[in-house]
Amino acid sequence: MQLLFYSLFLIFNWSFSVLPTSDFSVNTENKKLEITEKPQFKLTERSTPNGCKQGGCSFNRGYVSTRSTNWVVVAVYVQTKAGYWEKKEYTRQGAGFIEMKLSDCNYTGNYYAFACFQDDGTCSFPDTYKVEEMHKQKDQTPKFKVFKVDKLTCEGSDTGAKAEKGYVYSPNGGQVEITLFMEKKDGSWRKKTYLFFGTGMIELDMQGCDLTGNYKATIRYAS
């Protein structure tokens, strides 16, 4: 087997490198899984826990994809705000959903997941120190992308635009500052600034009948 360390963080088409062992993926909510014999895991539902004042993450549900009906083990590694990683294992038979119930105000939203067959003696999971070391070797620059821009129905036949959600990737799990600019029909730009803790979806709530739908954005770690 080969261990694929994916640098595909959700919406961003970043390259991946292949290292010796099985299928290791990171932040994969929007990754389309090809159904093969080899098991793969995809996070399908996450949220922010109630009562968390500065970020936090609940990993609610994930999906195992495989043609096989054999038992599968999934190891999930989650990053804490202190920078270290915690590991939790799940098992299920064949393809289907896993209720993860993994939640803490101390989680940054960054995670890695590893899946293999329970009876595969050649498969082994890395320890949390190896995951931490690997993560630190990746690009630590925060990234942001608007996830969804829709047309806005306006008076008469006129249309505007609304930016509903965006995706934030904060490699170290810290607070970031995002500045979103949306183009107005007169050629100027509307500006809005957001603060966000960790990695995950952010509500943008920026709309107007004077907007074209074009946008640009900057992101940096908050001081």
C-alpha positions in Angstrom: 0.0 0.0 0.0 1.0 3.6 -0.4 0.3 6.5 2.0 -0.9 9.5 0.2 -0.3 12.8 2.1 -2.8 15.1 0.4 -2.1 18.8 0.3 -5.6 19.3 -1.1 -7.2 21.5 1.6 -10.9 21.5 0.5 -11.3 24.0 -2.3 -7.7 24.7 -3.1 -6.1 22.7 -5.8 -2.7 22.2 -4.1 -0.4 19.4 -5.2 0.2 16.2 -3.3 3.3 14.1 -2.7 3.4 10.3 -2.4 5.1 8.8 0.6 5.6 5.1 1.4 2.4 3.4 3.2 -1.7 4.0 2.6 -4.3 6.7 2.0 -3.8 9.7 4.2 -5.9 12.8 3.6 -6.4 16.2 5.1 -9.4 18.5 5.4 -11.3 16.7 2.8 -15.0 17.9 3.0 -15.1 18.8 -0.7 -12.8 16.1 -2.0 -14.7 13.8 -4.4 -13.9 10.2 -3.5 -13.4 7.7 -6.2 -15.0 4.4 -5.1 -12.3 1.7 -5.1 -11.5 -1.4 -3.2 -9.0 0.5 -1.0 -10.8 2.3 1.8 -10.9 6.1 1.9 -12.4 8.5 4.4 -14.1 11.9 3.9 -15.3 14.3 6.6 -18.9 15.2 5.7 -20.1 17.3 8.6 -18.4 19.7 11.0 -19.6 22.7 13.1 -18.6 25.1 15.8 -19.5 23.9 19.3 -22.0 26.0 21.3 -20.3 28.1 23.9 -16.9 28.4 22.3 -15.8 32.0 22.3 -12.7 31.7 20.2 -13.2 29.0 17.5 -13.3 25.4 18.4 -14.6 22.6 16.2 -17.0 19.6 16.3 -16.2 16.8 13.8 -19.6 15.4 13.6 -19.8 12.8 10.7 -17.6 11.2 8.1 -18.0 8.7 5.3 -15.9 5.6 4.5 -15.8 4.7 0.8 -14.9 1.2 -0.4 -16.2 -1.6 -2.6 -15.2 -4.1 0.1 -17.4 -5.3 2.9 -14.4 -5.9 5.2 -13.9 -4.1 8.5 -12.2 -0.7 8.1 -10.3 1.3 10.7 -10.1 5.1 10.4 -7.6 7.1 12.4 -8.4 10.8 12.8 -5.8 13.3 14.0 -7.0 16.7 15.1 -4.9 19.8 15.9 -5.3 21.6 19.2 -4.7 25.4 19.7 -1.5 24.5 21.6 -0.1 22.9 18.4 -0.1 19.3 19.4 -2.3 16.6 17.8 -4.8 14.2 19.3 -5.7 10.8 17.7 -9.0 8.9 17.7 -9.8 5.6 15.9 -13.2 4.4 14.5 -14.2 1.1 13.0 -17.1 0.1 10.7 -17.8 -2.7 8.3 -17.6 -1.7 4.6 -18.8 1.6 3.2 -21.0 4.0 5.1 -21.1 6.9 7.6 -19.3 7.2 10.9 -20.7 9.3 13.8 -17.5 10.9 15.0 -18.7 12.9 18.1 -15.3 14.6 18.4 -15.7 18.1 19.8 -13.7 20.6 21.8 -13.4 24.4 22.0 -9.6 23.7 21.9 -9.7 22.2 18.4 -8.5 24.4 15.5 -10.4 22.6 12.7 -7.3 21.2 11.1 -7.2 17.4 10.8 -5.7 14.4 9.0 -7.4 11.1 8.4 -6.1 7.6 7.6 -8.1 4.6 6.6 -7.1 0.9 6.1 -8.6 -2.6 6.4 -8.6 -4.0 9.9 -7.0 -7.2 8.8 -4.3 -5.6 6.7 -1.1 -6.4 8.6 1.0 -4.1 6.3 -0.9 -1.0 7.4 0.3 1.1 10.3 -0.7 4.5 11.6 1.8 7.3 12.2 2.0 8.6 15.8 0.9 12.1 16.7 4.5 13.4 16.8 5.0 12.3 13.1 1.8 14.0 12.1 2.8 17.2 13.9 6.2 17.2 12.3 4.7 16.6 8.8 2.2 19.4 9.3 4.9 21.9 10.3 6.8 21.1 7.1 3.9 22.2 5.0 3.3 25.8 3.8 2.2 27.8 6.9 0.6 30.6 5.0 -3.1 31.1 5.7 -5.5 30.9 2.8 -9.0 32.0 2.0 -11.5 31.4 -0.8 -15.1 32.6 -1.2 -17.1 29.3 -1.3 -20.3 30.6 -2.7 -21.5 33.7 -4.6 -25.1 33.8 -5.8 -27.2 36.1 -7.9 -29.4 38.4 -5.9 -32.8 39.2 -7.2 -33.4 43.0 -7.3 -36.1 45.4 -8.4 -37.4 44.8 -11.9 -35.1 42.7 -14.0 -31.9 43.9 -12.2 -29.7 41.5 -10.4 -26.9 41.9 -7.8 -24.8 39.5 -5.9 -24.4 38.0 -2.5 -21.4 36.2 -1.0 -22.7 33.8 1.6 -19.8 31.6 2.8 -16.0 31.3 2.6 -13.4 28.8 3.6 -10.5 29.7 5.8 -7.4 27.6 6.2 -5.2 28.6 9.1 -2.2 26.1 9.2 -1.2 26.9 12.8 -4.8 27.2 13.9 -4.5 30.8 15.0 -6.7 33.8 14.5 -6.7 35.3 11.0 -7.9 38.6 9.5 -9.7 38.4 6.2 -10.5 41.5 4.1 -13.0 40.9 1.3 -13.5 43.3 -1.5 -16.6 42.9 -3.8 -16.8 44.9 -7.0 -19.6 47.4 -7.4 -21.2 48.2 -10.8 -19.7 51.6 -10.8 -16.2 50.1 -10.7 -15.4 50.8 -7.1 -15.1 48.1 -4.4 -17.0 47.4 -1.2 -14.8 46.3 1.7 -15.5 44.1 4.7 -13.1 42.7 7.3 -13.6 39.5 9.3 -11.7 37.9 12.2 -11.8 34.1 12.3 -10.2 31.4 14.6 -8.7 28.3 13.0 -9.8 26.4 9.9 -13.4 26.1 8.6 -16.3 27.8 6.9 -17.1 31.4 7.6 -20.3 33.3 7.2 -19.7 36.3 4.9 -23.1 37.9 4.7 -22.1 40.5 2.0 -24.7 41.3 -0.6 -26.2 44.2 -2.6 -28.0 45.0 -5.8 -25.0 47.2 -6.7 -22.5 44.3 -6.7 -21.3 42.4 -9.8 -20.2 39.2 -8.1 -16.5 39.7 -8.8 -14.3 39.7 -5.7 -10.8 39.7 -4.3 -9.6 39.0 -0.8 -6.5 39.2 1.5 -5.8 37.1 4.5 -3.1 37.3 7.2 -2.5 36.1 10.7 -4.1 38.6 13.2 -1.5 40.3 15.4 
